[in-house]
């Protein structure tokens, strides 16, 4: 698996929509706000201090909608807003909701998408992750029967196949490719079969459903009777008006409108991975339950790819640029404080070193007896020494120079390093070296994992000029 990046995008200004929730039947208001780079898409509900990220791990239920909960915040029917954001390329946005549910509006994502697309703004010098799988992945959700085939592709491509054998609709197929405009799909409306109405009512759903926000598909001669029973169950006071409207009938916007709406829902659920995807996905009979099960299946693969983003390739059998003896020609450090075994990559702006962690090292006598852990401060020291190789590679007679720490910022220790681990030490210049000041981003890896990272600033000093 691999991951790339593209510019992050937020919105310019704020905007609100108000309307009825499809399932709750209550009036809700949703307001979108711009957000800083790296914020992602997150919800705030009813002024709560808690924030609910749009992430697959927070999906709480998928009965006719995608619903999120983190134990403090619950929000229902997020798929149209998330799909509109994904279609508009928005990566950072705060969504404030007053009420239990995102308003259904006309049953489509069009209103959300049009405003977000028209007010999108790139965030310079920031990148958003893109995941490109390197193999085909097949998945079938046993609960819903939805099936998916994912294949590597230069762009996101979606094929949705729906089967309605018991209805006049038959088979509906739609596709979305790199050259397609999301606006041609955003206006596809949600729909329901009359044969499903009674069950949905009994489950306490579709309280806000109407012929203004959903396409009602008749299941044949019994369709009107099924609708009439649902109207009674929902306690609608305009029963005759609803039945007359149903009798007049209404046309689909597209002959494949139902498949197009399923594609919109799929994109909304796809966004819960938190990355853009370069892949072709063939989805047969997709729905929220199947979509989110598929996203949970993909999430570990995406996380692994992101962990490996920027990770140097290390071939132990390849000849090193500098071995331990040659490194001593650059650095003044000696046993027991020389913490770089070899340099495997070196350019004007980047250096990669290797540190093999052995149980024989002195610090394990006291850190800790019976539980040997390589200290985090020594991981930073190993990174700094590796960075020193890059800095001292720019001067004559590097053995006449010393390197001194000035500061460390944003240092994070993410996993333990223990005897037997091989540390891969990557240092990249954050700015050109000036007056001997070296400002670098350091990342230490063990296997597929980042174990520590931080911004390190040091100064190289010519010791021959010191008095």
C-alpha positions as CSV (number, residue, x, y, z in Angstrom):
1,X,0.0,0.0,0.0
2,X,1.2,3.5,-0.5
3,X,0.0,7.0,0.4
4,X,0.6,10.4,-1.2
5,X,-0.6,13.9,-0.4
6,X,-2.4,16.8,-1.9
7,X,-3.3,20.3,-0.8
8,X,-5.7,20.5,2.2
9,X,-8.9,22.5,1.6
10,X,-11.2,24.4,3.9
11,X,-14.1,26.8,3.3
12,X,-14.2,30.6,3.3
13,X,-16.9,31.9,5.6
14,X,-19.8,30.1,7.3
15,X,-23.2,29.0,6.2
16,X,-26.3,27.5,7.8
17,X,-29.1,25.2,6.6
18,X,-32.2,24.5,8.6
19,X,-34.8,21.8,8.1
20,X,-36.5,18.7,9.2
21,X,-34.5,15.6,10.2
22,X,-35.6,12.6,8.1
23,X,-35.8,10.1,11.0
24,X,-36.2,12.4,14.1
25,X,-38.9,14.6,12.5
26,X,-37.6,17.5,14.5
27,X,-36.2,20.8,13.1
28,X,-32.4,21.0,13.1
29,X,-29.9,23.6,12.1
30,X,-26.4,22.9,10.7
31,X,-23.7,25.5,10.3
32,X,-20.3,24.9,8.7
33,X,-17.2,26.7,9.7
34,X,-13.6,26.9,8.3
35,X,-11.0,24.9,10.2
36,X,-7.2,24.9,10.5
37,X,-4.9,22.5,8.5
38,X,-5.0,19.1,10.0
39,X,-8.3,19.6,11.8
40,X,-10.2,17.2,9.6
41,X,-14.0,17.0,9.5
42,X,-15.6,17.2,13.0
43,X,-19.0,17.7,14.5
44,X,-20.1,19.8,17.5
45,X,-23.6,19.3,18.7
46,X,-25.8,21.6,20.7
47,X,-22.9,23.7,21.9
48,X,-21.2,20.8,23.6
49,X,-17.5,21.1,24.4
50,X,-16.9,17.7,23.0
51,X,-15.9,17.2,19.4
52,X,-16.9,14.2,17.3
53,X,-14.6,13.4,14.4
54,X,-16.1,12.0,11.2
55,X,-14.3,8.7,11.6
56,X,-15.4,5.1,10.9
57,X,-14.6,4.1,14.5
58,X,-17.4,6.4,15.8
59,X,-20.2,4.8,13.6
60,X,-22.8,3.8,16.1
61,X,-25.7,2.5,13.8
62,X,-26.5,2.3,10.1
63,X,-30.3,1.8,10.0
64,X,-31.2,3.8,6.8
65,X,-28.5,6.4,7.6
66,X,-25.0,6.7,9.0
67,X,-25.0,7.8,12.6
68,X,-22.0,8.7,14.8
69,X,-21.5,8.7,18.6
70,X,-18.5,9.0,20.9
71,X,-20.5,8.6,24.2
72,X,-20.9,12.3,24.6
73,X,-22.2,13.4,21.2
74,X,-24.7,11.6,19.0
75,X,-25.4,12.8,15.4
76,X,-27.7,11.2,12.9
77,X,-27.8,11.1,9.1
78,X,-24.3,12.5,8.4
79,X,-23.8,10.9,5.0
80,X,-25.1,13.7,2.7
81,X,-23.1,16.4,4.3
82,X,-20.0,14.2,4.3
83,X,-20.5,13.2,0.7
84,X,-20.9,16.9,-0.3
85,X,-17.7,17.8,1.6
86,X,-15.8,14.9,-0.1
87,X,-17.2,15.8,-3.5
88,X,-16.1,19.4,-3.0
89,X,-12.6,18.4,-1.9
90,X,-13.1,19.8,1.6
91,X,-10.6,18.2,4.1
92,X,-10.9,20.6,7.1
93,X,-14.3,21.8,8.4
94,X,-16.1,22.2,11.7
95,X,-19.8,21.3,11.5
96,X,-22.0,22.7,14.2
97,X,-25.4,21.0,14.7
98,X,-28.4,22.2,16.7
99,X,-30.6,19.2,17.0
100,X,-30.2,15.4,16.8
101,X,-29.8,15.1,13.0
102,X,-28.5,16.8,9.9
103,X,-31.5,18.2,8.0
104,X,-32.6,16.1,5.1
105,X,-33.6,19.2,3.0
106,X,-34.8,17.8,-0.4
107,X,-33.3,14.4,0.2
108,X,-30.1,15.0,-1.7
109,X,-26.7,16.4,-1.1
110,X,-27.1,19.2,-3.7
111,X,-27.6,22.2,-1.4
112,X,-24.6,21.3,0.8
113,X,-22.4,20.6,-2.2
114,X,-23.1,23.7,-4.2
115,X,-22.3,26.0,-1.3
116,X,-19.2,24.1,-0.2
117,X,-17.8,23.9,-3.7
118,X,-18.3,27.6,-4.3
119,X,-16.6,28.5,-1.1
120,X,-13.7,26.1,-1.0
121,X,-10.2,27.5,-0.4
122,X,-6.8,25.8,-0.5
123,X,-4.6,25.9,2.5
124,X,-1.0,26.6,1.3
125,X,1.9,24.5,2.4
126,X,-0.3,21.8,3.9
127,X,-1.1,18.4,2.5
128,X,-3.8,15.8,2.9
129,X,-3.2,12.1,2.7
130,X,-4.1,10.1,-0.4
131,X,-4.2,6.3,-0.1
132,X,-3.5,4.1,-3.2
133,X,-3.8,0.4,-2.6
134,X,-1.3,-1.8,-4.4
135,X,-3.5,-4.9,-4.8
136,X,-7.1,-5.8,-5.4
137,X,-9.3,-6.2,-2.4
138,X,-12.6,-8.1,-2.3
139,X,-15.1,-7.8,0.5
140,X,-18.7,-9.0,1.2
141,X,-20.6,-8.0,4.2
142,X,-22.4,-11.0,5.6
143,X,-25.1,-9.0,7.3
144,X,-26.3,-6.9,4.4
145,X,-25.0,-9.0,1.4
146,X,-23.4,-5.9,0.0
147,X,-20.2,-6.7,-2.0
148,X,-17.2,-4.6,-3.0
149,X,-14.2,-5.0,-5.3
150,X,-11.4,-2.4,-4.9
151,X,-8.6,-2.0,-7.4
152,X,-5.7,0.4,-7.7
153,X,-6.4,3.4,-9.9
154,X,-4.8,6.8,-10.6
155,X,-8.1,8.4,-9.4
156,X,-11.2,7.6,-7.5
157,X,-13.7,5.7,-9.7
158,X,-16.9,4.2,-8.5
159,X,-19.4,1.7,-10.1
160,X,-22.6,1.1,-8.3
161,X,-24.9,-1.8,-9.2
162,X,-28.4,-2.1,-7.8
163,X,-30.9,-4.9,-8.4
164,X,-34.7,-4.4,-7.9
165,X,-36.0,-7.7,-9.3
166,X,-39.4,-7.3,-7.6
167,X,-40.0,-3.8,-9.1
168,X,-40.3,-2.3,-12.5
169,X,-37.0,-0.6,-11.8
170,X,-35.0,-3.8,-12.5
171,X,-31.2,-3.3,-12.6
172,X,-29.7,0.2,-12.1
173,X,-26.0,0.9,-12.8
174,X,-24.1,4.1,-12.5
175,X,-20.5,5.2,-12.6
176,X,-18.4,8.1,-11.3
177,X,-14.9,8.7,-12.8
178,X,-12.1,11.2,-12.7
179,X,-13.7,13.4,-15.4
180,X,-17.2,13.3,-13.9
181,X,-18.7,16.3,-12.1
182,X,-20.0,15.4,-8.6
183,X,-22.9,17.9,-9.2
184,X,-24.4,15.4,-11.6
185,X,-24.8,13.0,-8.7
186,X,-25.4,15.4,-5.7
187,X,-29.0,16.1,-6.7
188,X,-30.0,12.4,-6.6
189,X,-32.6,12.0,-3.9
190,X,-33.0,9.5,-1.1
191,X,-35.7,6.9,-1.7
192,X,-37.8,4.2,0.0
193,X,-40.0,1.3,-1.2
194,X,-43.6,1.4,0.0
195,X,-43.1,-2.2,1.1
196,X,-40.5,-1.0,3.7
197,X,-42.6,1.8,5.2
198,X,-44.4,-0.2,7.9
199,X,-41.2,-1.7,9.2
200,X,-39.4,1.7,9.3
201,X,-42.3,3.3,11.1
202,X,-42.4,0.5,13.7
203,X,-38.6,1.1,14.3
204,X,-39.3,4.8,15.0
205,X,-37.7,6.0,11.8
206,X,-38.7,8.3,8.9
207,X,-40.8,10.5,11.2
208,X,-39.8,13.5,9.1
209,X,-40.2,11.7,5.8
210,X,-42.4,13.2,3.1
211,X,-42.8,13.2,-0.7
212,X,-40.8,16.5,-0.7
213,X,-37.6,14.9,0.7
214,X,-37.7,11.3,-0.6
215,X,-38.7,9.4,-3.7
216,X,-41.3,6.8,-2.9
217,X,-41.2,3.7,-5.0
218,X,-44.4,1.7,-5.2
219,X,-44.1,-2.1,-4.7
220,X,-47.1,-2.7,-7.0
221,X,-50.8,-2.9,-6.5
222,X,-50.4,-2.8,-2.7
223,X,-48.3,0.3,-2.8
224,X,-51.1,2.7,-2.0
225,X,-52.3,0.5,0.9
226,X,-48.8,0.3,2.3
227,X,-48.4,4.1,2.1
228,X,-51.9,4.7,3.7
229,X,-50.9,2.4,6.7
230,X,-47.6,4.2,7.1
231,X,-49.3,7.6,7.1
232,X,-51.6,6.4,9.9
233,X,-48.6,5.0,11.9
234,X,-46.7,8.3,11.5
235,X,-49.8,10.3,12.6
236,X,-49.7,12.6,9.6
237,X,-52.6,15.0,9.6
238,X,-52.5,15.6,5.8
239,X,-53.3,12.1,4.8
240,X,-55.5,12.8,1.8
241,X,-53.0,15.3,0.4
242,X,-50.2,12.7,0.7
243,X,-52.3,10.0,-1.0
244,X,-53.3,12.4,-3.8
245,X,-49.7,13.4,-4.4
246,X,-48.8,9.7,-4.5
247,X,-51.6,8.9,-7.0
248,X,-50.4,11.7,-9.3
249,X,-46.9,10.1,-9.2
250,X,-43.6,11.8,-10.0
251,X,-40.7,11.1,-12.3
252,X,-37.2,10.3,-11.4
253,X,-34.6,13.0,-12.3
254,X,-32.5,10.3,-14.0
255,X,-33.4,6.8,-15.0
256,X,-30.6,5.7,-12.6
257,X,-31.4,8.2,-9.8
258,X,-31.6,5.4,-7.2
259,X,-28.2,4.1,-8.1
260,X,-26.8,7.7,-8.2
261,X,-28.1,8.3,-4.7
262,X,-26.5,5.1,-3.5
263,X,-23.2,6.3,-5.0
264,X,-23.6,9.6,-3.1
265,X,-24.1,7.6,0.2
266,X,-21.1,5.5,-0.6
267,X,-18.9,8.5,-1.0
268,X,-20.2,9.9,2.3
269,X,-19.3,6.7,4.1
270,X,-16.0,6.4,2.2
271,X,-15.0,9.8,3.7
272,X,-15.0,8.2,7.2
273,X,-11.6,6.7,6.4
274,X,-10.2,10.2,6.7
275,X,-8.1,10.1,3.5
276,X,-8.7,10.6,-0.2
277,X,-8.6,7.3,-2.1
278,X,-7.1,6.5,-5.5
279,X,-8.9,3.3,-6.4
280,X,-11.7,1.9,-8.5
281,X,-14.5,0.4,-6.4
282,X,-17.2,-1.8,-7.8
283,X,-20.1,-1.9,-5.3
284,X,-23.0,-4.3,-5.7
285,X,-26.1,-3.5,-3.6
286,X,-24.3,-1.0,-1.4
287,X,-25.9,0.4,1.7
288,X,-24.8,2.1,4.9
289,X,-24.3,-1.2,6.8
290,X,-22.2,-2.7,4.0
291,X,-20.4,0.5,3.3
292,X,-19.3,1.0,6.9
293,X,-18.3,-2.7,7.3
294,X,-16.1,-2.3,4.2
295,X,-14.6,0.9,5.6
296,X,-13.7,-0.9,8.8
297,X,-12.1,-3.6,6.7
298,X,-10.0,-1.0,4.9
299,X,-9.1,1.1,7.9
300,X,-6.1,-1.0,9.1
301,X,-4.7,-1.1,5.6
302,X,-4.9,2.7,5.4
303,X,-3.3,3.2,8.8
304,X,-0.5,0.9,7.9
305,X,0.1,2.8,4.6
306,X,0.1,6.1,6.5
307,X,2.6,4.8,9.1
308,X,4.9,3.9,6.2
309,X,4.5,7.3,4.5
310,X,8.0,8.7,4.3
311,X,9.5,5.6,5.9
312,X,13.0,5.0,4.3
313,X,13.6,1.6,2.7
314,X,16.4,-0.3,4.5
315,X,18.2,-3.1,2.9
316,X,20.7,-4.5,5.5
317,X,22.7,-6.2,2.7
318,X,23.3,-3.0,0.8
319,X,26.6,-1.2,1.2
320,X,26.4,1.8,3.6
321,X,27.3,5.3,2.6
322,X,29.3,5.6,5.8
323,X,30.0,2.7,8.2
324,X,30.7,3.1,11.9
325,X,34.4,3.7,11.5
326,X,33.8,6.3,8.8
327,X,31.1,8.0,11.0
328,X,33.8,8.6,13.6
329,X,35.5,10.8,11.0
330,X,32.5,13.2,11.3
331,X,31.3,12.9,14.8
332,X,33.3,13.5,18.0
333,X,31.2,10.9,19.9
334,X,32.7,7.6,21.0
335,X,31.6,4.6,23.1
336,X,29.3,4.6,25.0
337,X,27.7,7.6,23.3
338,X,28.1,7.0,19.5
339,X,24.5,6.2,18.6
340,X,24.6,5.8,14.8
341,X,25.9,2.6,13.3
342,X,25.7,3.5,9.6
343,X,24.4,6.0,7.1
344,X,22.3,4.6,4.3
345,X,21.0,7.7,2.6
346,X,22.5,11.2,2.2
347,X,21.5,14.2,0.1
348,X,21.7,18.0,0.5
349,X,18.5,18.1,2.6
350,X,18.0,14.6,4.0
351,X,20.0,11.9,5.8
352,X,19.0,8.4,7.0
353,X,20.9,6.5,9.6
354,X,20.6,3.1,11.4
355,X,21.0,2.3,15.1
356,X,20.9,-1.4,16.1
357,X,19.7,-1.6,19.7
358,X,21.6,-4.4,21.6
359,X,21.0,-5.7,25.1
360,X,24.7,-5.2,25.8
361,X,24.4,-1.4,25.9
362,X,25.2,0.3,29.1
363,X,21.9,2.0,29.8
364,X,19.9,-1.2,30.2
365,X,21.6,-1.9,33.5
366,X,19.4,0.8,35.0
367,X,16.7,1.5,32.4
368,X,15.1,-0.7,33.5
369,X,16.2,-3.8,35.3
370,X,14.0,-6.7,34.1
371,X,12.3,-4.3,31.6
372,X,14.9,-2.9,29.2
373,X,13.7,0.2,27.3
374,X,15.9,2.4,25.1
375,X,15.4,5.9,26.5
376,X,13.5,8.5,24.5
377,X,16.1,11.1,25.1
378,X,18.7,8.8,23.5
379,X,16.4,8.4,20.5
380,X,16.5,12.1,20.1
381,X,20.3,12.1,20.6
382,X,20.6,9.4,17.9
383,X,18.5,11.5,15.5
384,X,20.7,14.6,16.3
385,X,23.9,12.6,15.6
386,X,22.4,11.5,12.3
387,X,21.5,15.1,11.5
388,X,25.0,16.1,12.4
389,X,26.4,13.9,9.6
390,X,24.4,15.9,7.1
391,X,25.5,19.2,8.6
392,X,29.1,18.3,8.9
393,X,29.1,16.9,5.4
394,X,29.0,20.5,4.2
395,X,32.2,21.7,5.9
396,X,35.9,21.0,5.4
397,X,37.6,18.9,8.0
398,X,34.4,17.7,9.7
399,X,36.4,16.2,12.6
400,X,37.3,19.7,13.7
401,X,33.7,20.5,14.3
402,X,31.2,19.8,17.2
403,X,27.4,19.8,17.2
404,X,25.4,21.2,20.1
405,X,21.7,21.0,20.8
406,X,19.9,24.3,21.0
407,X,16.3,23.1,21.4
408,X,13.8,20.4,20.7
409,X,10.1,21.2,19.8
410,X,7.0,19.0,19.3
411,X,8.8,15.9,20.5
412,X,6.6,12.8,20.7
413,X,7.4,9.3,21.9
414,X,4.9,6.8,20.4
415,X,6.2,3.3,21.0
416,X,8.7,1.6,23.2
417,X,12.1,0.7,21.7
418,X,13.7,-2.4,23.2
419,X,16.8,-4.6,22.6
420,X,16.7,-6.3,19.3
421,X,15.0,-3.4,17.5
422,X,16.6,-1.6,14.6
423,X,16.0,2.2,14.6
424,X,15.8,3.9,11.2
425,X,16.7,7.5,11.8
426,X,15.5,10.1,9.3
427,X,16.4,13.8,9.5
428,X,15.2,16.3,7.0
429,X,16.1,20.0,6.8
430,X,13.2,22.4,7.5
431,X,15.3,25.4,6.4
432,X,18.7,26.0,4.9
433,X,21.7,25.9,7.2
434,X,22.7,29.4,8.1
435,X,25.5,30.5,10.4
436,X,25.9,27.0,11.5
437,X,22.2,26.7,12.7
438,X,20.6,23.4,11.6
439,X,16.8,23.1,11.9
440,X,15.6,19.6,11.1
441,X,12.5,17.3,11.4
442,X,13.5,14.0,12.9
443,X,11.6,10.7,12.7
444,X,12.6,7.4,14.1
445,X,11.1,4.2,12.9
446,X,11.1,0.6,14.0
447,X,9.6,-1.6,11.3
448,X,6.4,-0.1,10.0
449,X,5.9,2.2,13.1
450,X,7.0,5.7,14.0
451,X,8.5,5.4,17.5
452,X,9.5,9.0,18.0
453,X,9.6,12.3,16.2
454,X,10.4,16.0,16.8
455,X,11.9,19.2,15.5
456,X,15.6,19.5,16.5
457,X,17.7,22.6,16.3
458,X,21.4,22.4,16.7
459,X,24.5,24.5,16.0
460,X,27.8,23.3,14.5
461,X,30.9,24.9,15.9
462,X,34.5,24.9,14.7
463,X,36.4,23.8,17.8
464,X,39.7,25.1,16.3
465,X,38.4,28.7,16.7
466,X,37.4,28.2,20.4
467,X,39.7,29.7,22.9
